[in-house]
């Protein structure tokens, strides 16, 4: 059920809501729109508790009664934090409050934007936090669907000054549209591999293009992919009965200046990864439906690109297939020729994502774009290094790398920059081919994978995001996540493209 958003000029203490949220970074400033007695009551209780506005932490004031509210919650924005950090505190804090409201069966929530140092900059973050925590994947369970409905928030009221209304309204509309792309990505990843095959990804892309004036799609079947020399990709696809597809989306706005930037976004699209002949252990293999989270992020992005109205040409590329064991599967020891002519000795068929991306990156680089960004659930090594909430970032271009970092800070989707030491290059040396698909060392696996990909972009500015950790989680590591797909990457990509378009 969709959440209704309302803008109100009521004083917070008079708001007709069950839950009242007060974002604060301190208690010193005047509380605008608050009766002195009510404000003093809240501040007194916070002082009694030793409240210090700790970043993103929520203080539930169960014994404080303000008007008709049943629950008063204060979100700590942190002291001396940047606006971006405070926005992330708002995302996390509001998600925690919505979860508590759902547990108590409360349906209406008000956010005080008049309180000390609160500002309209927090509106987008609040909407994102509300929408993301309210997401539930219930397609296969009536029981889960009922539970989701019973605990869902119905209305959020933004309490602001009248002169702020237009800015607040635009922020609500913008973030509500953006989250539709995040939810699509989550749905695609959460679906079982039997219901999200390569052809289903292709149909999803066709649907996106059909609904847009500015997006076109070209789907390459096996024969067309072979003519385009996607030979490495097709080798990975060879073990599956599912047909492979190369999905090429293109967004070109009709307005704006000539000579606009051309950006390629590539998503790893392995719809199920058994490991191939180098088969994975059975434990947790069911989560390998998530190996197309990079592709899902690309589709989520394109689902909202037209609404974002960005003056930048964007290409999305997904080489979609399954990695399965069979009599036609590619083998350890095989040598493959990638689209750019480089040869790859296969030592492990479970390092398949980088092989499919080799062709995809080569294809994108041929058009000499302004930049290429790829997103891939590429290595368990990255998850070991950075955990479940942070993606690894590698790049051959310092300016692009900093833009990605800034976009990550803006969206709250965390990245950590990672190195590509020259002395590691020899780890990919092969005695019979240009390179091998895994490192000769057991260490630095995520780095070696990134350095492998770098061989297929030439001189094009390129950034690689290993999203193995934050794209799919087994429990709620962040307050606005649920178990399963997170939609990681969609908000980061939109922020990045906005920055590129603005420059």
N, C-alpha and C positions, 0 to 999 in steps of 0.2 A: 504494500500500500504506500502510495506516494505521500511524502510529508508536505504539508501546506506551510508556506512561509507568509508571515504577516508583518507589516511595519506599523508600529504604534508610537504615538507621542505621549502616551500615558506616563505618569511618574511610576518608577519601578515598584514602589510600595503599594500602588493602586492597581497594578497589572492583574488582569483576569487569567492567571496561569497557575498551574499546580506546582511547577518547579521554577524557582528564580535563580539564575546564574549570575554571579558577580565576578568578572575578571579584574584582578587587582595586582599591582606591583608594590604598593605600599598603602599606608593608612593616613598619610599626611595631608593630602589635598582635600579640598572641599568636595563633598559628595553632591553632585548636581542632581536636582530633582528629588532629593530625599528629604523628608521631614527630619528635623534634628533628632528627635527622640528615636526614630527607627534606625537612623544611621549610627547613633551612639550605641544602640543596643547590639548591632552587628559588630561594631568595632570593639566594644567591651568584651564580647564573647571571644573574638579573635585574639585579643590581648591576653585574656585568661588562659587561652590554649597555647600561648607563646608562638603565635602564627608569625612566620617570617617570609611569606610569599615565595616559598620554595618552588622552583621551576616546574610547571605542569602538574603539581600536586593539588588535589582537590580536598577542601575541608567541608564536610557535610555538617551543617548547623541544625541538627534535628530539633533542638529545643528552642530555636529562634523562630518566632511566628511573625511574618510580615504580611499584612493584609490577608488575602485568601490563600496564600501559598501553603502547600503541605511540606515543601522541602526547599531549604535555602542552601546553595552550594557556592563556595568561593574558590575560584581558580587562581592559583599563584602563577604570575607571569614571570617571576624572577626579578631580582633587583639588578640594575645595571646591565640588563641583557639587551641585545640588538632587537630591532623590530622583527627581523626574520625569526629569531629565537623565540620571541614572545608569540609570534603567530603559530609556531609549532607547539608551544605550550598550550595555546588555545585549542588547537586540533586535538591534542591528547586529553586535555582537561575536559572539554565538552563531551568527548566520547565516553569518558569515565562517568560523567553525570548522566548521559543518556542511558548507559547500561544500568545504572542504579535506578533511574526512573522506570525503565522497563521491568526490572525485578519487582518494583513496587506497584506496577500497573498504572503508572501516571502517564497521561497522554499529552499534556500541554506544557511547554517549556518557554520561559522568557529569558532573554539575554540582555542585561543592563549595559548599554553602551554609553551611559552618562556618568558612570562611577569614576572615581579618581583615576585619571590617566588612561582610562579605557578609550578606544578610538575605533573608527570605522574600518581601519586596516585589519581588524580582527574578524570582519564579517565573512570574508571568503574562507578563512581558516575555520571559522565556526561551522559554516555550511558543509565544508569538506569533512570535518570531524563527525558531524551529525549523520551525514549520508553514508560515510564509509562504515561506521559502526552499526548502522541500521541495516546494512546489507545482509541477506541470508540466502544461501543456496538451498532451495527447497523443492527443486524440480522433480525429485524422485521420492518424496515422502510427504504424505498428507499430515502426518504427525508433526513433522518439522514445520510445515506450512502453518498449521494452527498455532504452534508455539510462537512462531515468528509474528503472526498477526496479533496474538494476545499481548506480546511484549513490545510492540512497535509504538514509537512516538507518532502522534498524529499532526501536531501543530507546533511550530517554533515561531515565537514572536520576538522581533528585533525592536528593542526599546531605544529610541534615539530622538534627537532634536529634529524639528521639521525641516530645517535647512540641510540636514544630512540625508534626507529621504531618497533623493535621486541617486546619490552615490551608493547608499545601502542597497537600493533596488537593483542597480546594475551589478553589484557584487554578488547578490543572491542569484540573479539570472546567469551570470558568467559561471559561477561555481557549480550550480545545478546542472548546467549543460556539460561542463567538464567531467563531472562525476559519472555521467552516462557512459563516457568512454572507459572509465575505470571499471564500472560495473560490467560492461561488455567483456572486457579482458578477463575479469574474474569468472564470469559465466563460462567462457570458452575453456579456461584452464580447469575449472571444477568439473566439467562434464567428463564422463568416462571416455576412454580412448575409443571404445566401440561406437560412441555417439559423436566423436569429434575426430574424424578421419581426415586425411588430406583433402578429399573432395568436399567435406563439410566446411573446411577453412576456405576453400576456393569459392563455395557458394556464399559464405558470409561476406567475402570481399566483393562478390558480384552484387549482393544486396546493398552494401554501402555505396558502391558506385551508382547503382540504379536510383538511389534516393538523393543523389547530389548532382548539382549542375556543373561542378568544377572538378569532379573526380572521375577518372577513367580507369578501367582495369583490363589487363591482358593476362590471360591464363595460358601457360605453356603446358601442354600434356607431355607424355613421355617422348613422343616422336619429335615434337618441336623442341623440347629441352635437349634432345640428342643433337639436333641440327645446330643448336646454339652452343654446343660443346659443354653442356653441364655433365660431363662424364663422371667426375668424382661424386657428385650428388647422386647420379643414377646408380652408381655402384652401391652406395649405402641403401638406396631404395630397393635393390635387387632381391632382397630376401623376403619381401612382404607381398602378400596378395593384393594389398591396397595400392591403387594407382598413385604415383607421385605427381605433384603439380608445382610449377614455379609460378608464383602469384606476383604480378607487378602492378601496383597501384600508382597512380599519378595524379597529383593535385596541382592545378595551375589556376590561380585566381585571374579573373578577367580585368581586374582593376590594378592600378599601381604602375610604377615606373618600369621602363625597360631595363634589361640587365639585372634582374632580381637574382638573388642567390638560389642555387640549386642544391638541395640537400637530399641525400639518400639515407633512409632509415631501414636497416636490415634486421629481421628477427629470426632467430633459430626456430625452425618449424618441425621438430621431430615429434609427431603426435603420439607416439609411444616408443619408448626406448627399452628394449629387452637386453641391450648390450650386443645383440647379434650373436655370432658364433662365440665371441668372448663373453658369454652370457653372464648377466648379473646374478647375485644371490637372490633367492626368492623373497627374502625378508625386505619389505618396503618397496617391492617392485611396483605395487599398485600406484604409488605416487609418481611413477614415471609418465603418467598422463600429463604431468606438468612440464614436460621437456619442450613444450611449444609455448612457454610463457613469453618468450621474446616475440614470437609471431603474434600472440594475443595482444601484446602491448602495441604493436604496429597497427593492428586492426582497430584497437580501442582508440588510438590516435586519429586514424582516418575517419572514424565514426563521428568525430567532433571537429575535424579540421575546418570544414566549411563554416561552422558556427563561430569559430575563433577568428575568422576573417583575416588571416595572416598573409601579408604580401611577400610570400616566399614560395618557390616551386619545391614541392616535396614529392619524392618517390619512395614508395614502400616496397620492399622486396622480401618474399618468403619462399624458401625452397622447402616444400612440405612433403614429408614422407614418414614412414615407419622404419625402425631399425630392428629387424627380426631375423631369427635363425631359420634357415631352410637349405634345401639343396641348391638354391640359386643365390644364396647370400654371398657377399664378398668375404674374402678369407684373410686371416693373418698371413702376411708374406706377399700379398698382392701388391702390385705397383700401379697406381692410378695416375692419369694425366689430367690435371685441373684445367679449367677454362683458359687460364693465362699461359698454359704450356708447361708449367712446372710439374715435376713428377713427385709422387708421394708414396713412400713405402709404408704399408699398413702393418703395424706391429700389434695393434689392439683394435678390434672392431667396435669396442665400447667408447672409443674416442672419435665418434662419428660426427658430432656436431661441427667440429672444426673443419671436417672434410666437406660437408655440405656448404658451410659458410665460405670456404675457399672459392668455390665457383660463384657464389652470390656476390662476394666482395669483388672478384675479378670482373664480373658482369657490370657492376655499378661503376667501378673505376674506369671502364672503357669510355664512359660519357664525360669524363673529366669534370666531375661536380665540384662545388665549393667545399663540400665535406661529406664524409660517410660516418654514420654512427651505427654500430651494431649492438644488439642486446641478445644475450644468450645465457641459458642455464648451462654453462659450459663445463665447469669443473667442481667436484667435491672439494678440491684443494682450496678453492676460494672460500667456500663455506667454513672450512677448518680454520682458515686464516682470519676471516672477518666476522664469522658468526652469521646469525639469521636475519639481521636487520640492515646490513650494510653491503652494498655492491662494490666490487672492485672496478677501478677505472684505469685503463691504459690508453695512451695516445702517443702519436708521433708528432703532435703539433701542440705547442705550449698554449697558444691563444685559444684553440678549440678546447683543450683540457680545462682551462680556467672558466670558459663559458659553461661547460658541463657541470663543474663544481658549483658555480653560481646558481645554475638552474636547480641543482640538487638542494642547495640551501634554501632557495625560494620555495620549492615544493615540499620540503621536509623529507624527501626520499634520499636517504643518505648514501654517499659514495666515499670511497677512500682511494686516493691516487696511489698507484702501484708502479714499480720500476720495471725496466727491461734492460738489465745489465748486459753489456757486450760480451762478457765472458761466458754468458749462458748460451750464446748462439750455437756453439759447437754441440750442445746437448741434443740438437735436432738433426745433426749430421747423419746421413745414411750411407752405407757402403755401396749401395746399388742405385740410389735415386737422389734427386735434389734435396730431399729431406724425408724424415720419418714423422709419423703422426703423433708420436708420444716422445717424451724426453728419455734420454738414456739414464737419467738420475731419478730417484724416488722423491726428490725434494723440488720445491718450487714449481709444482705442476701447473698452477694457474698462470704463472709467469710464462712458462714454456708454451702454453696454449695461446696466450696473447701474442707471443713472438712468432708463433706459427701463422696466425692470422695476418700479421703485419706484412708477410711475404706476398700478400695478394692484393694490396691496395696501391702499390707503387708510391708515387709522390703525393697522392691525394691526402689532404688532412683527414685524419681518421681517429675515432675514439671507440673503444671497445668496453662495454659494460658486462661484466660477468655477474648475472643476477641469480645465481644458483641459490643463494641464501634468502633474500627478501621476496622472491616472487611467489613462494609457496611455503607455508609454515604449518607445523603440527600443533601449535598452540598460540594463544594471543600474546605475542611479545610486545606489541604496542596496543594501547587502549582502543584504537580505531580499526584494528585488524581482528578478523575471526580466523578460526582454523581453516586452512585451505588457501586458495588463491588470494593474493593481495591486490592485484592490478598494478604492481610496481612498474614504473617506467612511463606510464601515460602522462601523469602530471609533470614529471621531469621533462619529458619531450616537448610538451606544450610550452612550458616555461622557456626551454632552450630555443625553440623556434620563434617565440615572441621576441627574444633578445636578438636573434639573428635578423629577423625582419625589421626590427627597430633600427638596427645599425646600417 
